[in-house]
């Protein structure tokens, strides 16, 4: 009888089949699925962070609390965000990106540059009127935690500049057509409109946090601001 290691008359074991080589298309699809999973988890983490912020307040925002809310381990969360400051900063940047999209649409749909000033104020106030927590997420809470990362700050500057460029271009059209009152600088007017809306929202949010209210409603203050901009800007 042949031994197991001999080359006697025993049957040879079947040759092992080699897996077919991966194709570039398969590799790309695998990477795409991985990227989608990671983006889905990242969004779930940000949703959890917002829920913790709104429910518990900025002082209780911790990586542990967010991990528990998102049903993740802290090391898994740490893979995406390394600090609560980075988390809050990312929430703010993404909220600002959504805001800029809304305001750009309002500016583009206005009949003139001066009317776009009022349209921006109205759109910004209306965006946050029923979601003051959203305003706090973008503008108030991150500042209490500290500085944003360099990359987050650069994205904020780029978004702000993009919006100002769109509004300034509309105002420049008015200036060339003689519709803009003399003495106004389009870029400054763009900043004034945004700051006016921001100030109204900050006032109402701050008073609400202190348990107070404004004498006039937010919509009344919004409308008065829009009227002032239209009267001052139109020739």
ABEGO torsion letter per residue (X at the ends): XBBAABABABBBBBBBBBBBBBBAAAAAAAAAAAAAAAAAAAAAAAAAAAAAAAAAEAAABBAAAAAAAAGBBAAAAAAABABAAAAAAAAAAAAAAAAAAAAAAAAAABABAAAAAAAAAAAAAAAAAABAAAAAAAAAAAAAAEBBBAAAAAAAAAAAAAAAAAAAAAAAAAAAAGABBBGBBAAAAAAAAAAAAAAAAAAAAAAAAAGBBBABBAAAAAAAAAAAAAAAABX
